[in-house]
Amino acid sequence: MKHIRHIAGAVAMAAVAFVHPAAADDLVKLTIGQRGNWDTAICQLGDMAGIFKKHGIQLEMIYTSGSGETLQPVISGSVDVGLAVGTLGAMAAYAKGAPVRIIGAEATGAADYWYAKNPAIKTLKDTNDHTIAYSTNGSSTHSVVRAFIDEFKLTAKPQSTGNPSSTLTTVMTDQVDVGWAAPPFGLKEMDEGKIHLVARATDAALVRGQTIRVMVANAETLKSRKAVIERFMQAYRESIDYMYSSNPQVLADYTEFARIAPAMAKRVRDDFFPKSLIDPDVIHGLDTLLPEAVNLKFISEPLTKAQIAELIQIPPRK
């Protein structure tokens, strides 16, 4: 009889569990620019470490070739958050009435660089009348190339080439003269002497000390799922802390994810991406970003204080 009571109790508990299942994690759909970059691997590495799961967040990640491809699904509402969107591109979309809100900085300053195979192209001045690559329209690399041209009075011809991998192919096959990349992409070829450095993103005054890429959310998502986005951002911040910890698993996971050698993984983090570069909590350089956005024709006039307050809504750190 006692055994029967135990069975009955177990059946009753199972029935309760069936009627009241454990709460499922909240799904957050992401578009992320440039698979394999250290700064765009934050969600991937945090997810592999179980950090987002700890905060009740399940991630669905779609990688893109650049800002334009990252931003459009956010605008349409088919994804919740876009990562590594060019700041000027986000401003331009907002100014045109798109339902986007900036929920964090993604990159302040940049590790991006431009390179060439042609030995005659050694500096930006040598790019005159040559083609120079950027990823997609409205991206941070697009704004940097336009800044190069404006600041150094160049006659270089901008050309969209997509991600670093496809860009390297176009350079090596002479379809474009100057390519762009972000570590770890291109470092092996540079070490082997196949390509050489022409310029760094920070050679443009526009980039130094400015937040050139941001994280954006769909405005309706931010309004209706505010608590979910706040938990997502908390997990994102914890993921950054984990990435700069002494835990060897983070570099092991990045090595596997980016498909690079362990020594290269460590070099990418330690030599190119200081933790301050990916701090999400502050959009730096707005006083110069806004006039640059007008000068480079991303927007027709500077955003007002009220517009900036509506556009930039970074969930507070807890």
Secondary structure, DSSP 8 states (H G I E B T S, - for coil): -HHHHHHHHHHHHHHHHHHS-----EEEEEEEESTT-STT-HHHHHHHTTHHHHTTEEEEEEEESSHHHHHHHHHHTSSSEEEEEEHHHHHHHHHTT--EEEEEEEEES---EEEESSTT--SGGGGTTSEEEESSTTSHHHHHHHHHHHHHT---EEEE--SHHHHHHHHHTTS-SEEEE-TTTTHHHHHTTSSEEEEEGGGSTTTTTSEEEEEEEEHHHHHHTHHHHHHHHHHHHHHHHHHTSS-HHHHHHHHHHHT--HHHHHHIIIII--GGGG--S----HHHHHHHHHHTTSSSS---HHHHHHHB------
